[in-house]
Amino acid sequence: MIKLILHGCNGKMGQAVSSAAAADGNIKIVAGVDPYPNSAENSFPVYETLSQVKEEADVVLDFSVPGALPALLDYADKTSIPLVIATTGFTEQDLKAIERQAQKTAIFRAANMSVGINLMYDLIRRAAVVLDDDFDIEIVEKHHNQKMDAPSGTAYALADAINSVFLGSKHYKFGRHSKVDKRSKNEIGIHAVRGGTIAGEHTVIFAGQDEILEITHTALSRRIFALGALNAVKYMAGKKKGLYDMADALLDQNVVTNLYTNNEQVMITINSLPDEPVIIADIFSKLGSQGINVDMISQTAPVSGHINLSFTLPGEDLEQAVKAIEDVQKNHPEVRTDIFEEITQLTVEGLGMERQSGVAARVFEALARQDIRIKLITTSETKISLVIDRTNEKAASEAIIAAFDL
């Protein structure tokens, strides 16, 4: 059971979180903090300030106002309890203060706790890459008439996500009031609407020549933000110092999502190859000219001017590949070529690998427990590919499945 202090418990979002937590069997609110402690009925003690809280907790969740930040960070500094900050409207100075405290305390900050919005960040980045400067970009956000900060923190975050694609070259234009100035290509327009009880809507408009792409997220209630915040609380319980965000929490749930094997590959290792870039380039140039699709490639560090070079390719191309590298062996008698045909290429994949440490260790430990030897390893931000003996395919797959609960 995660013990939670809810900071800003009597506000609208605080009450939404309180209701969601009551239905969650893994979180218990042990105390609340609000400048008006008696303004709502709660099932937990409510204090006027954090300094008055007596209860022990695993996480503090903040849904308050930017002005409460100094006291919140001071409490984190004194107690080392992880923070989840869901408040928006911070200044640049506030954000720097959060970053400084994150060097000593685990802090989670997100402009929006919705899963959908955080997916939207990725979608608009991809759209910006494809559409580039050919499309004008405008952001429109809508909220209820009680929201104080405008534009919303999410609107800024959406603009920042797009601007990261353009290496920060875009500037932000808030509203449009000029009667003479044309729109600049180097700007992202940001517009705020306030009215009624709108929970939250954000639209990114990519406007091109005779076509428009709109990506919109609509929140139908505050409940989605409350549930997202509680997921962040679960993620932060027990975390070490550092600054975390929603992407970390979401990817943590998808550290490893896919496991697949390929028995149609063979591996070639060229031993004692002179460490000459021209020779290596020539090998792959000849393979390419034969239409051979090389998959995994790995090179050892040079030793006495020589390297070992390993790569995998479709088994049906083995004969052509051997002929393609014959000249290397003729010109360099010290070179020895080994061919491994009875192999399995095992690949472990997951978006969460990019932000989660220790994934490779878990893979290798799982295989080591089965005494499975690895012939070749290549990695990327989201993938680990291994070559093992084909006889170990079943045992290796079962070991990985068990290690990551696939």
Stockholm file with secondary structure:
# STOCKHOLM 1.0

chainA/1-406         MIKLILHGCNGKMGQAVSSAAAADGNIKIVAGVDPYPNSAENSFPVYETLSQVKEEADVVLDFSVPGALPALLDYADKTSIPLVIATTGFTEQDLKAIERQAQKTAIFRAANMSVGINLMYDLIRRAAVVLDDDFDIEIVEKHHNQKMDAPSGTAYALADAINSVFLGSKHYKFGRHSKVDKRSKNEIGIHAVRGGTIAGEHTVIFAGQDEILEITHTALSRRIFALGALNAVKYMAGKKKGLYDMADALLDQNVVTNLYTNNEQVMITINSLPDEPVIIADIFSKLGSQGINVDMISQTAPVSGHINLSFTLPGEDLEQAVKAIEDVQKNHPEVRTDIFEEITQLTVEGLGMERQSGVAARVFEALARQDIRIKLITTSETKISLVIDRTNEKAASEAIIAAFDL
#=GR chainA/1-406 SS CEEEEEETTTSHHHHHHHHHHHTCTTEEEEEEECSSTTSSCCSSCEESSGGGCCSCCSEEEECSCGGGHHHHHHHHHHHCCCEEECCCCCCHHHHHHHHHHTTTSEEEECSCCCHHHHHHHHHHHHHHHHHGGGSEEEEEEEECTTCCSSSCHHHHHHHHHHHHHTTTCCEEEESCCCSSCCCCTTEEEEEEEECTTCCEEEEEEEECSSCEEEEEEEECSTHHHHHHHHHHHHHHTTCCSEEECHHHHHHHTTSCCEEEEECSEEEEEEEEEECCHHHHHHHHHHHHHTTCCCCCEEECCCBTTEEEEEEEEEGGGHHHHHHHTHHHHHHCTTCEEEEECSEEEEEEECGGGGTCTTHHHHHHHHHHHTTCCEEEEEEETTEEEEEEEGGGHHHHHHHHHHHHTC
#=GC SS_cons         CEEEEEETTTSHHHHHHHHHHHTCTTEEEEEEECSSTTSSCCSSCEESSGGGCCSCCSEEEECSCGGGHHHHHHHHHHHCCCEEECCCCCCHHHHHHHHHHTTTSEEEECSCCCHHHHHHHHHHHHHHHHHGGGSEEEEEEEECTTCCSSSCHHHHHHHHHHHHHTTTCCEEEESCCCSSCCCCTTEEEEEEEECTTCCEEEEEEEECSSCEEEEEEEECSTHHHHHHHHHHHHHHTTCCSEEECHHHHHHHTTSCCEEEEECSEEEEEEEEEECCHHHHHHHHHHHHHTTCCCCCEEECCCBTTEEEEEEEEEGGGHHHHHHHTHHHHHHCTTCEEEEECSEEEEEEECGGGGTCTTHHHHHHHHHHHTTCCEEEEEEETTEEEEEEEGGGHHHHHHHHHHHHTC
//
